[in-house]
Amino acid sequence: MPTAEEITRHDDGVPPDGLSPWVGDYRPRTGIEVVDPDPAWPERFAELRARVESALGDRALAVEHVGSTSVPGLPAKPIIDIDLIVADPADEPSYVTALEETGFRLVVREPWWQEHRCFTHDDPKCNLHVFPPDAAEPVRHRIFRDWLLGHPDDLALYRDAKRSAAAASNASGEHVMEYNARKQAVIREIYDRAFRAAGLLT
């Protein structure tokens, strides 16, 4: 279990000099699409979770729906975000091929940032984030999701930030990482409120 300090630390995960997180020819895409909430998103997650669990069996220690599509009423990019916990993400032979055989593609490798790996999936569209059991980021994701579920004012604040960031990024021809950066201040403001309410931050 990560410490309170690890959970509340805002870490950008900047790669060390000379290293890139991208696998092969994959690069972040431009054209940010933020759509109205879709009641089918939980069903898409259930389908993807079944694929992951079928591929990995008990190697999938947890499979959790996170991100904006996990929050009813919140606009989002129509891409399901999932956190997958495995015993050791650095042991790629134990899970990469099995996931690739069911339609996932490894696109990000960040051993310097909580051993994070990310896969994409085209149908349904998905970002599958892989972390070890002691990583802080999946805990942060759950705290953020659950806070928005219970705090409509912050849900509205984040909704407006997402739409504004998407419009600005599209107007400037920016990719998804730059879109994320435009939302960052609002995200961290909401995180800090949630952390204080949980007694993790004073």
N, C-alpha and C positions, 0 to 999 in steps of 0.2 A: 504494500500500500504506500503510495507517495505521501510525503510530508505536506503539512499545510503550506510551508514555504514554497515547495515545488508546485503545488496546485495553484497558488495565487500569483506566481511569477509569470509575467507576460514575456514570453520568449519568442523572438521572431524566427528562430531556427535558421539563421544565416549560414550558408555553407562555408567551410574553411576555404582559404585562398586556393584557387586552382581546381576546386572540385565543383561538380554540377550535380544537382539532384535528379536530372532527367535521364531516363533509361532509353537508349537507342535514339531514334529520331523524334521522339515525342517532345512537344513543346506546348505551353499553355495557349489556349485558343482565344481569339478575339470574338466579338459579337455576343455580348452578355444578354441573355434572355431571362428576365424575371417575370414569372407568370402568376396569375391568381392561384390561390390554394386549390388543390385538386383532391377531392375525397378519395380518389383511387390510390394515393401515395402509400398509405399503410399496406394495401394489397400488393403493391409493387415491392415494398420492403419484404413482406412475407415470402414472396416468390424468390427474391434474391437470397434471403436467409436460408431457405430450403436448399438452394443450390450450393451455398457455401457449406452448410452442415452435411449435405450428401457427399460433397467432395472431400471434406476433411474429417468427418466423424468426430471423435473425441479430441482431435487436435485443435478444433475450434472451441476455445475455452469460454468465449462469450461472443455474441453477435448482437449488436445494439444499433437501433435506428437513431441517428443523431442529425444535427443540422436542421435547416429550415423546413424541410419536408416532413420532419417529425413533429412539428408544432401546428396543430389545426388553426386555420385562420391566418397563417403567415405566408405571404407571397414568397416564391423561391425560384431559383433555377430548377427546371424540371429534371433534376438529377438526384437520385437517392444517395444520401451520405450514410455510410455504415462504418462502425468501428468493430474490427475483428481483433480479438485477443488470442495470441498464440504463445506458446511457452518461450520461444526464442525466435524473433523475426530474423536474426542474423543467420539462422539455419534455413536458408531459402529452399534447399532440396526437400525439406519436410512439408512444404505447402505450396510452393510456386507452381510446379508442374500440375499438381492436382487442380489448382484454381484455373490455370490456363486451359486445361482440358474441358472446363465447363463454361468457357467464354470470357474469362477475365484476362486482362492484359496488364502486366507490371509496367508502370510508367514513371514511378518515382521511387528512389532509394535514398534515404537520409539517415545513415547510421549514426551521424553526429547529433541527431535530434530525436532522442527517445527511441532509437532504432526503427523509426517510421518507414514503412513502405506504403505505396498506394497503387491500387489497380483500378482500371476503368472497366466498364461493361456497357455494351451498346444497347441491349434490349432485354430488360428495362435499363435505361441509362443509370449508371451508378458510379460513385467513387467509393472504393472499399479501402479503408485505412487500417493498416496492420500495426499493432503495438504489442509490447510485452505486458505481463500482468502488473508490473510496478510503474508503468508510465503514468504521468500526470495528465496528459492531454485527454484521454478518454473520460477521466473524472471531470475535467473542466467542461467537456462537451455535455455530459449529463446534467451538471449543475446549471449550465446556461439554458439547456432545453427545458428543464423542470421549472426554472425561474420564469421563463417566458410563459409557460403554461398557466402559471398562477398570478401573473402580473400584467394585465392588459395594457397599462400605460407604457411599460417598457416594450411590450410586443409592438405597439403602435410606433414607438420611437425607432425601433429597429426596422420595422416595415418601411417607414419613410426614408431611413438612411439607405436601405437597400435600393429602393427605387431611384433615389437621387444619385447614388453611386453608379448604378447601371446606366442611367441617362448620360452622366458625365463621361464615363468610360467609353461608351459607344460613340459619343460625339468626338472623342479624342482618338479613337481607334485603338484603345488599350485592351490588354488581355486580362484574363481572370485574376491574376495575381495583383495587378494594379487596381482592379475593381475591389478586391479584398482590402487593399491598403486604404482605399477611400472610406471604407466602413470601420476601420480599425478603432478610431477614437470612440465611437459610439459603442462598439462591442466591448471595449475595455471598461467603459463607464458602467455598462450593465453588469459585466462580470464582477466589478468591485462591489456593487450593491449586493449582488448575490453572495459574494464571499463574506461580506460583513454580516449579513443576515444569518449565515451558517456558522458564524463564530470563527472563521478562518482568517479574517483580516481585521485589524483594529484601526 
